[in-house]
């Protein structure tokens, strides 16, 4: 297998031919050619030697510059190894670099390929007629290209030295493609041969296998978005269905293919192809998902077909562990999920990275499995994927239950391990309802405090649907209530009222506590609509329910604080202060740190409304310290904003600048309705600081 038609950003001329490459289908003359001079016994002779023609090529400027530098006469080493996953465009990059290489430096340019098959829109095609199956056949073909046909007849053990001597007076650039088809021993022999090339010669080698060699290594990844769009535009010239596509669809094509040129070309090739029934990018992607394993037209099989056959047991386990993640994975996580020792998994991950199957960070501590490889693994090894998935679920639930709920001091542990919980969520959401509801209960406060509102909404929505299906009205109501609260934080009044309606429906047979929460949600919606009378009525209803349940509780303090906020907005500052202070007194008795921070911040907001700037500064500083100890991001941003405002209005704008910037940064991340006001405060602080 190889990458000839992966197309780096490029294409290939279907009417040209290169001896031994198997890349072309016709035998017409190509546009670009160099000359080979054979200094044999019959005197000076001239032969033609050709590189494959490229009608187009896009991007890869940085890689081309690095290759040119490695091919310069002053560069040490024999040349360049281009490695990377299947389909990423290694072959076309090598050919492009060959065309750009100086004809004055290289009188001879030879392209040889060990490609065994190619992927076309119709499926995988074998290339038996042009196959170079091993190292010795490659040397023989190279000798023929140099006009040294007699070398094919000498002892194979002497052939490499004889060929090296034949190159001694040449200025040759050798391009050797798809080296991964050779076994490890034969690859090593070829690299030994290249390491002894005359200084007048250089080589470019492509392979899916990584190795340490005396040459420049170019590790090729996906196309840049710009180069990919140029490739797509070129392909659209010959495909009417792609030509009709809009910018969003073409971006979807890039994202679907993950920037892999071969997959981009294959997907485009399905549009309108007889038998494919694909006329849009979305339909082509569904065709990939539906392609049967080991089928005749499965691009993932073509790109990754040799993956599992060449993996050790530890490597397969490591891949299965990483297949659940979309973000880089720590070595210890892969070890736990794979069920193998950390030292063994580290070795496996390093080997897989050397084979261009994984991406690692500079310290080799974090590893990422590309999505296409993960999809192939899910399809080919569902049993081991299921095993690692169960370990992942168990780990995530344990982390949440041990470090979630109101265990604020343990949130840092959950934060550091969040990637494993996030990876487990799709599996948990599709599994047992009771386990999902336990996880939601454990994570609600953590998701709120850390500002993961998108995740909170998504999990809660799906958990509500699961609870309804399981006829668990209590949990369905709680999940709806949590969604309503997130919508309130984002200032989405209609969505809050809709959640209040659904919560009341779920809790219609519930007790006073649940009815109080549904009424509270309704009051939040009215407040956002600035319907203060309706909001006050709703919260007085809430207060009555809570006072009957308990004269001193966190819920009562929360209701008092909310009622005070409505009174502040409606201009009744005296009533607001009375209710804020009553709420603060309750929280202090209960030693409720989060509540104390919120009530203190509310008094700061009241002082700002009264334009009592010194009092606002005092309350805001105290609230900010309290909220930092709790760790709730929304509160930290809010009280930073209050403090910046109070300082600015006292003529100390430069002092408030850092607080204003902090507020804007957090609110932007949270997509909070407070962002616009925070930006106005920042602008006010910057006016004096500037």
C-alpha angles and dihedrals in degrees: 000000000000147000103255095125095030082102110212091214093314146074140231132238109247092203099059132083138204119194111251095002101097088204101116133052106207135050104228120134116268126229099237121058141158131196132250118209115207114202096196132144093279093062133248112353131177128215133176121247121185140200118207113270119247117204091189141006130179134196128336091118094147093050092047090053091051092049091049090052092050091050095051116113091244094055119104119230131042097279139274139336113202111198134171143119123307118286097016095117107261095142096050092047090053092049092047091050089049092054091049095047113107115269088207090059096040115039088175128046118182129184120199126172133196090197113149101185142359137215119236129174087262093053142270117334125195118229102207096148095063101030120139098196101183149009096271093051089050091053090048092051091046089053090052091050088054091050092250097124092154091068089073089068100052128092109293089228089061098040098089093052092045091051092048089054090049088056094049094094096035131095097213136166112203120198111194114186134200098008091168090081089072118082119252095263093052092047088054091051091051092050089050089053092049090048088062098048116133112263090249091064133070135181140209115205128186125202143151088224122084122215140161109258141154093264142079111279119214111191106201123210136173123318118268113256092249095051091045092052089051089052091048091049090052092049090049089064089073101031117068093194092055090043089060093053122108129226093267092053091049090050088051088053091054093047093044091053091041088229093300106147096206092052091046089054093044092050091049089048090060093059106102094348111147109260097015098087088204119138101154136046090246091055091049091052091051087052089058091050091049096045108119116242112268090008125155093253105034110128093193090056089052094048098041103019096120094044104096097033090063098042125103120227091260092049092051091049091049092050091049090053093051093045091080095058133082092184130059114287129220118236093240091055091053090049093051095045094042092049093230133115116276093240091054093047092048090055091046093050092049091050092048090050090052087055090054092244095116137038117224136186121249092266093048090235099114126048134189128197110212112244095243091054090047091052091051091049092050088053098045103037108030093152097059091039088057091050094052089043092059091050089049093051092048091049094048095048091047092050092050096046094046097043106024135068108063095331092123093167090060097049090096089063091051090047092054091050097038095112090067092049091048090050091051096049097084089052093046093046090056094046140062115349096215092054091047092052091049089052092050091050090051095047104040097091094040092051090049096048096046094046096243091146096147091055090044092054094046095048093044094049093052092042090053090053091048092049092050090051089050090048090240099145094172095058092039088058093049093050090049091049091053091051090050090052092053090050088051091053088053094047095245102148100177092048090050092052091047090053089048090054092050092045091053089050093050091045099041090118095036130106133267094277094060092043089053091053093049090050090048090054090050090051090052091055093049090048092055089050087051089237091144099173092053091045092050091049091051093049094047086055088051092049092052092052094048095045089054091050097044133347091215119033141128089249092054091049090050092051092049091050092050093048089050090052091055091047090052092051091049091051100254096127096164094056090044093054092048093054094042091054093046090052092048091050091053093049092049090052089050092043087230103167097190091049092049090052092050095047092047090051090049090056088051089054090050091052089051090053089052090047089236093147100178091050090046090052092050095048093043094052091051093046092049092053091048094048092049090055089050093044100220106152097204091055093046090054094045096051093042086056092049092050093048090051093049092049093047092052090053090055094258098114096144089056091051095048097090092049092049092051091049091052093050093049094052096041090050090054091048093045086227125176086234091070095089093053091044089053090051090052090048091052090051092051093046092053092069097031089056 
